[in-house]
Amino acid sequence: MSAELEAAALGLIQGATELLPVSSSAHVAMIPWLLGWEVAAWPPDRRKELEVALHTGAAAALAGPMWRARPDLRTLLISLAPPALAGYLLEKPIERRLGGPVAIAGGLLAGATALALADRTPVTRDRPSVVDGVVLGLAQAAALAPGVSRTGATLAAARARGFSREDASALSFGVAGPVLGGATVLKALRLPPTHRRVAAIAAASSFLATSAALRSFGTTRRRPLWPFAAERALLAGGILAVRYRRSR
């Protein structure tokens, strides 16, 4: 499969998983690795460029809905501080030390456990407090670790705080805008494009797929979250199995 087709396929994967608590970044990184695609063997700078293009397409599709879904200003600002600080201090060390298959599988399993446990919390809340903003911010900071998932971490955090699935989904989606937009812009500024055609295809595919996902299943999770936890665990198991087989 050509690089252009792989970029388009990754855009579809990004769009299909961006709104779900399953870690779009883990799927985009690991599916090519599992299937032996050409992009999995690219040097780090070129893979990062492709990642930026994918996130740019998704962010463009989500910009309007995220703006409309934003929570009150206090909650939004409080939730932004921890990931901004953690990203400034830890982004590069995390990328160097936690970017491999085993670490990503660990992030997937940790997120799966958090989702499954948090979804057992009784519903007791309907309005966010200062503490909720801090907890959501810490969840977004934790999602810097590959495989954890920003959506999954914030959804689990809000459920653990006693919000219903609907309210937790709204909070998770609403606080994500500044983090997603800021991270995408910063990464784009750091990486001048060198493969414009492939990047453009990836961004366009991601934009279209994310837009389709918004129309198809939206941002609200009303049903139990365990299927997402199970999917994450299955992907992690596949990653570890292939990693073990290839290391023999």
C-alpha positions in Angstrom: 0.0 0.0 0.0 1.4 3.4 -0.9 2.1 6.1 1.6 -0.8 8.2 0.3 -3.3 5.3 0.9 -1.8 4.6 4.3 -2.2 8.3 5.2 -5.8 8.2 4.1 -6.5 5.0 6.1 -4.9 6.5 9.2 -7.2 9.6 8.7 -10.2 7.2 8.8 -8.9 5.5 12.0 -8.2 8.9 13.6 -11.7 10.1 12.8 -13.4 6.9 13.9 -11.6 6.9 17.3 -11.2 10.6 18.1 -14.6 10.9 19.9 -14.3 7.5 21.7 -12.5 6.8 24.9 -10.1 4.3 23.3 -7.1 6.4 22.5 -6.9 7.5 18.9 -3.2 8.1 19.2 -2.6 4.5 20.2 -4.7 3.2 17.3 -2.9 5.4 14.8 0.5 4.4 16.1 0.0 0.7 16.7 -2.3 -0.4 13.8 0.4 0.3 11.2 3.0 -1.4 13.5 0.8 -4.5 13.9 0.1 -4.7 10.1 3.6 -3.9 8.9 2.7 -0.7 7.0 5.3 1.5 5.5 4.6 4.4 7.8 5.5 2.3 10.8 9.1 2.3 9.6 9.3 6.1 8.9 11.8 8.1 10.9 10.4 9.8 14.0 10.3 13.3 12.5 8.2 12.1 9.5 5.9 10.1 11.7 5.4 13.2 13.9 4.6 15.2 10.9 1.9 12.7 9.9 0.5 12.8 13.5 0.3 16.6 13.4 -1.6 16.4 10.1 -4.1 13.8 11.5 -4.7 15.9 14.6 -5.1 19.1 12.5 -7.8 17.5 10.5 -9.6 16.3 13.6 -9.2 19.6 15.4 -10.7 21.5 12.5 -13.7 19.2 12.4 -14.3 19.6 16.2 -13.5 23.3 16.6 -17.1 24.5 16.3 -18.8 21.7 18.4 -16.1 22.1 21.1 -16.6 25.8 21.3 -20.4 25.4 21.7 -19.9 22.6 24.3 -17.4 24.4 26.5 -18.2 24.5 30.3 -18.2 27.6 32.5 -15.1 29.6 32.2 -13.8 28.8 35.7 -14.0 25.0 35.0 -12.4 25.5 31.6 -9.4 27.5 32.9 -8.8 25.3 35.9 -8.9 22.2 33.8 -6.4 23.7 31.3 -3.6 24.5 33.8 -2.4 20.9 34.7 -2.1 19.7 31.1 -0.4 22.9 30.0 2.2 22.7 32.7 2.7 19.0 32.3 3.0 19.4 28.5 5.6 22.2 28.9 7.7 20.2 31.4 7.2 16.6 30.4 6.2 16.3 26.7 9.7 15.4 25.4 10.7 13.0 28.1 7.4 11.2 27.8 7.8 10.9 24.0 11.4 9.5 24.4 10.6 7.0 27.2 6.9 6.0 26.7 6.5 5.9 22.9 7.2 2.1 22.5 4.6 -0.7 22.1 4.9 -2.0 25.6 4.3 1.5 27.2 1.4 2.2 24.8 -0.1 -1.2 25.8 0.3 -0.3 29.4 -1.5 3.0 28.8 -4.3 1.3 27.1 -4.8 -1.2 30.0 -4.6 1.5 32.6 -7.2 3.5 30.8 -9.4 0.5 30.4 -9.2 -0.2 34.1 -10.1 3.4 35.0 -13.1 3.4 32.7 -14.5 0.1 34.0 -14.1 1.1 37.6 -15.3 4.7 37.3 -18.4 3.6 35.5 -19.6 1.8 38.6 -19.8 5.1 40.5 -23.4 6.1 41.5 -24.7 9.3 40.0 -24.6 12.1 42.7 -23.6 15.2 40.8 -24.8 17.5 38.1 -22.8 20.7 38.5 -19.0 21.0 38.3 -17.0 22.5 41.1 -13.5 23.8 41.5 -12.3 20.3 42.5 -13.9 18.9 39.4 -12.0 21.3 37.3 -8.7 20.2 39.0 -9.5 16.5 38.6 -10.4 17.0 34.9 -7.1 18.9 34.4 -5.1 16.2 36.1 -6.8 13.6 33.9 -5.8 15.6 30.8 -2.3 15.8 32.1 -2.2 12.0 32.6 -3.4 11.6 29.0 0.0 12.8 27.8 1.2 9.2 28.4 0.6 7.3 25.1 -2.4 5.0 25.2 -4.1 6.6 28.1 -6.5 8.7 25.9 -7.6 12.3 26.7 -11.3 11.4 26.2 -11.0 8.2 28.2 -9.2 9.9 31.1 -11.6 12.8 31.4 -14.7 10.6 31.0 -13.5 8.3 33.7 -12.6 11.2 35.9 -16.0 12.8 35.6 -17.8 9.5 36.2 -15.6 8.8 39.2 -16.7 12.2 40.6 -20.3 11.1 40.4 -21.5 12.6 37.1 -23.9 10.7 34.9 -22.5 9.3 31.6 -24.3 12.1 29.7 -22.9 14.9 31.9 -19.5 13.2 32.1 -19.4 13.1 28.3 -20.3 16.8 28.0 -17.6 17.7 30.5 -15.0 15.5 28.8 -15.7 17.0 25.4 -16.1 20.5 26.6 -12.7 20.8 28.4 -10.8 19.2 25.5 -10.9 22.1 23.1 -8.0 24.3 24.4 -5.8 21.3 25.0 -6.4 19.7 21.6 -6.1 23.0 19.7 -3.1 24.2 21.6 -1.2 20.9 21.3 -1.9 20.7 17.6 -0.7 24.3 16.9 2.5 23.9 18.9 3.4 20.6 17.2 2.7 22.1 13.8 4.9 25.2 14.5 7.7 22.9 15.6 7.6 20.7 12.5 7.8 22.5 9.1 6.2 20.1 6.6 8.5 18.3 4.2 6.0 15.8 2.7 3.1 18.1 1.9 1.1 15.7 -0.3 0.9 12.9 2.3 0.2 15.4 5.1 -2.6 17.0 3.2 -4.2 13.6 2.4 -4.0 12.6 6.1 -5.5 15.9 7.3 -8.3 15.8 4.8 -9.2 12.2 5.6 -9.1 12.9 9.3 -11.3 15.9 8.9 -13.9 14.0 6.8 -13.9 10.9 9.1 -14.2 13.0 12.3 -17.1 15.0 10.8 -18.8 11.7 9.9 -18.2 10.4 13.4 -19.8 13.5 14.9 -22.9 12.9 12.8 -23.0 9.2 13.3 -22.5 8.7 17.1 -21.9 12.2 18.4 -20.0 13.0 21.6 -22.4 11.7 24.3 -22.0 8.2 25.8 -25.2 6.9 27.4 -24.5 3.2 27.5 -22.1 1.3 29.8 -18.4 2.0 29.2 -17.1 -1.5 29.6 -17.1 -2.2 25.8 -14.6 0.6 25.3 -12.5 -0.9 28.1 -12.7 -4.3 26.5 -11.6 -3.0 23.1 -8.6 -1.2 24.7 -7.7 -4.4 26.5 -7.9 -6.5 23.3 -5.7 -4.0 21.4 -3.2 -4.0 24.3 -3.2 -7.8 24.3 -2.6 -7.9 20.5 0.3 -5.4 20.9 2.0 -7.4 23.7 1.5 -10.7 21.8 3.1 -9.3 18.6 5.9 -7.7 20.6 6.7 -11.0 22.3 6.6 -12.9 19.0 8.9 -10.4 17.2 11.4 -10.4 20.1 11.9 -14.2 20.0 
